[in-house]
Amino acid sequence: MREELVPFKFMKNEPASGTVYDWLSHIDTLTASAKAHLKVTSIPAAASLWMRRYGLFIAGHLYMFSKYRRVWNGTPDQIEMVAGSGEPWPLFFQLKHEEWEECDDGGAGLILDRLVNPVIELLAKNAKLSPIISRENLFGYALWMYVNVLEDADDLRLLKGYERFLQKKKPAEAMENFSRQTCCLYKEVPGCSKCPYCPLLKEKQCVISQS
């Protein structure tokens, strides 16, 4: 895949510290990194903040699918973790290979089945992070990408199970008046407060829906 086709840069040939599968299977690796960079001690919070970064990475794959009808033929054990610099928690993702395949509308489901659902299951099992939080962490970036980058949100309908986060709004309206249904646990970072989209700003308790 030519690099100019990828607006979300997938790093290549940088020193890696394991794969996504490694980090989520051995959750201590993820939590130790979060504690070192963000001083976060809550395992679910560390996992949620990691999923926010992974959600942006997945938005890049959704871009490739929607614009070119191509999906990456890989799995979480073929995505490497790369530690960068210049951010509070500078994590990046690197593809072990560049094998992309042509697809039809079913490509959205392939991305979810290959790269998203196994990750959400591991976070739920090993970090006790509610799947609904993980999905909404991804949805926020997907919505932003479709509305602001591609300026065509039609393929959002192909992300089965994610339409609930639109809260019965059209994509452009949901983006303009963005609000979350779940707390992403950003408030657990020392020195930080609730983000502007947090439901806790309106409610005394963050009610997490059961998936």
Wavefront OBJ file of the C-alpha trace (Angstrom):
o trace
v 0.000 0.000 0.000
v 1.532 3.312 -1.071
v 2.302 5.570 1.877
v 0.578 8.569 0.266
v -2.720 6.701 0.495
v -2.522 6.466 4.283
v -3.519 9.677 6.113
v -3.000 8.003 9.485
v 0.670 7.041 9.423
v 1.316 3.388 10.197
v 4.914 3.278 11.446
v 7.403 0.924 9.878
v 10.745 -0.515 10.969
v 10.870 1.305 14.310
v 12.099 -0.486 17.472
v 9.095 -2.311 18.899
v 8.295 -3.450 22.432
v 6.026 -6.385 21.721
v 2.752 -6.610 19.864
v -0.758 -5.491 20.709
v -1.561 -9.097 21.579
v 1.470 -9.269 23.894
v 0.519 -6.090 25.740
v -3.085 -7.132 26.260
v -2.320 -10.742 27.144
v 0.239 -9.592 29.724
v -1.640 -6.566 31.006
v 1.165 -5.672 33.436
v 3.151 -4.428 30.446
v 0.408 -1.978 29.525
v -0.267 -0.833 33.074
v 3.433 -0.371 33.844
v 3.784 1.859 30.794
v 0.700 3.885 31.747
v 1.970 4.303 35.299
v 5.409 5.412 34.133
v 4.100 8.013 31.698
v 0.742 9.082 33.167
v 1.039 8.042 36.839
v -2.178 6.051 36.382
v -2.599 3.231 38.888
v -6.089 2.051 37.931
v -5.879 -0.934 35.567
v -9.242 -0.232 33.844
v -8.258 3.435 33.384
v -4.900 2.495 31.871
v -6.662 0.078 29.526
v -9.240 2.682 28.491
v -6.596 5.313 27.752
v -4.692 2.750 25.700
v -7.916 1.933 23.795
v -8.362 5.609 22.964
v -5.026 5.519 21.157
v -5.887 2.240 19.476
v -9.216 3.728 18.405
v -7.429 6.405 16.385
v -5.316 3.687 14.773
v -8.473 1.781 13.824
v -9.951 4.979 12.375
v -7.079 4.880 9.887
v -8.087 1.385 8.847
v -11.699 2.479 8.459
v -10.477 5.313 6.242
v -8.641 2.857 4.005
v -11.735 0.674 3.835
v -14.174 3.474 3.057
v -12.029 5.370 0.569
v -10.349 2.476 -1.248
v -12.329 -0.632 -0.222
v -9.173 -2.265 1.058
v -8.540 -3.917 4.416
v -5.313 -4.966 6.064
v -4.893 -8.741 6.219
v -3.460 -9.020 9.715
v -4.274 -9.641 13.377
v -3.376 -8.015 16.737
v -0.329 -10.263 17.079
v 0.990 -8.659 13.878
v 0.639 -5.074 15.141
v 3.703 -3.908 17.037
v 3.787 -1.403 19.877
v 6.249 1.449 19.426
v 7.180 3.949 22.130
v 7.755 7.428 20.728
v 8.451 10.794 22.313
v 6.865 14.196 22.738
v 3.537 13.138 24.255
v 2.421 12.328 27.793
v 2.046 8.676 26.697
v 3.646 8.401 23.233
v 2.357 5.066 21.941
v 2.211 4.200 18.263
v 1.289 1.144 16.239
v 3.330 -0.516 13.522
v 2.214 -3.094 10.979
v 4.430 -6.147 10.622
v 3.498 -6.478 6.954
v 1.771 -4.498 4.200
v -0.641 -7.102 2.851
v -3.920 -5.392 1.958
v -6.863 -7.019 0.217
v -9.752 -5.654 -1.810
v -13.188 -5.971 -0.234
v -16.841 -4.998 -0.530
v -19.070 -3.565 2.202
v -18.160 -6.567 4.336
v -14.734 -5.035 4.906
v -16.035 -3.058 7.873
v -17.014 -6.290 9.575
v -13.606 -7.777 8.792
v -11.884 -4.872 10.548
v -14.074 -5.345 13.601
v -13.622 -9.123 13.637
v -9.872 -9.068 13.038
v -8.610 -5.973 14.819
v -11.267 -4.747 17.226
v -13.341 -7.506 18.806
v -10.375 -9.649 19.970
v -8.818 -6.547 21.535
v -12.016 -5.596 23.359
v -12.342 -9.156 24.669
v -8.781 -9.149 26.007
v -9.281 -5.778 27.707
v -12.476 -7.032 29.319
v -10.816 -10.238 30.510
v -7.424 -8.969 31.646
v -8.099 -5.336 32.593
v -11.769 -5.621 33.625
v -12.612 -2.785 31.220
v -16.258 -2.745 30.184
v -16.617 -3.507 26.453
v -19.038 -0.600 26.077
v -16.283 1.848 27.085
v -13.872 0.289 24.604
v -16.421 0.518 21.803
v -17.249 4.134 22.549
v -13.540 4.994 22.672
v -13.311 3.699 19.115
v -16.599 5.227 17.996
v -15.565 8.777 18.843
v -12.631 8.604 16.435
v -14.651 6.766 13.787
v -17.349 9.436 13.898
v -14.754 12.213 13.673
v -13.040 10.515 10.729
v -16.219 9.950 8.731
v -17.667 13.410 9.349
v -14.539 15.585 9.224
v -11.964 13.662 7.167
v -13.974 11.722 4.586
v -17.003 14.026 4.833
v -19.162 10.981 4.097
v -20.619 9.025 7.002
v -22.592 6.459 5.006
v -20.259 3.592 5.961
v -20.822 4.303 9.638
v -23.946 2.176 9.272
v -21.709 -0.835 8.603
v -20.246 -0.751 12.111
v -22.902 -3.006 13.578
v -23.578 -2.405 17.251
v -22.030 1.069 17.266
v -25.076 3.019 16.088
v -26.244 3.288 19.714
v -23.560 5.906 20.299
v -25.210 8.263 17.813
v -27.928 8.681 20.460
v -30.568 8.867 17.704
v -28.787 11.762 15.983
v -27.454 11.975 12.458
v -23.642 11.666 12.292
v -22.985 15.361 11.556
v -25.278 16.405 14.394
v -23.694 13.892 16.773
v -20.242 15.243 15.899
v -21.267 18.876 16.278
v -22.814 18.193 19.686
v -20.561 15.324 20.716
v -21.237 13.709 24.065
v -20.407 10.320 25.507
v -22.643 7.749 27.133
v -19.792 6.287 29.185
v -16.853 7.732 31.094
v -13.518 6.924 29.415
v -11.781 7.172 32.835
v -9.496 10.020 31.740
v -10.375 11.597 35.086
v -8.211 8.925 36.736
v -5.033 10.569 35.394
v -3.490 12.544 38.287
v -3.963 16.257 37.756
v -6.699 15.798 35.148
v -10.437 16.256 35.462
v -13.412 15.050 33.487
v -13.200 15.634 29.738
v -15.799 17.997 28.163
v -17.788 15.037 26.831
v -18.011 13.074 30.071
v -21.494 12.019 31.240
v -20.293 12.642 34.798
v -20.577 16.349 34.136
v -24.341 15.860 34.051
v -24.744 12.987 36.463
v -23.503 12.216 39.939
v -22.685 8.666 38.960
v -21.303 7.256 35.729
v -23.754 4.551 34.762
v -22.065 1.999 32.538
v -24.466 0.046 30.352
v -24.074 -3.707 30.286
v -22.893 -5.021 26.936
l 1 2 3 4 5 6 7 8 9 10 11 12 13 14 15 16 17 18 19 20 21 22 23 24 25 26 27 28 29 30 31 32 33 34 35 36 37 38 39 40 41 42 43 44 45 46 47 48 49 50 51 52 53 54 55 56 57 58 59 60 61 62 63 64 65 66 67 68 69 70 71 72 73 74 75 76 77 78 79 80 81 82 83 84 85 86 87 88 89 90 91 92 93 94 95 96 97 98 99 100 101 102 103 104 105 106 107 108 109 110 111 112 113 114 115 116 117 118 119 120 121 122 123 124 125 126 127 128 129 130 131 132 133 134 135 136 137 138 139 140 141 142 143 144 145 146 147 148 149 150 151 152 153 154 155 156 157 158 159 160 161 162 163 164 165 166 167 168 169 170 171 172 173 174 175 176 177 178 179 180 181 182 183 184 185 186 187 188 189 190 191 192 193 194 195 196 197 198 199 200 201 202 203 204 205 206 207 208 209 210 211
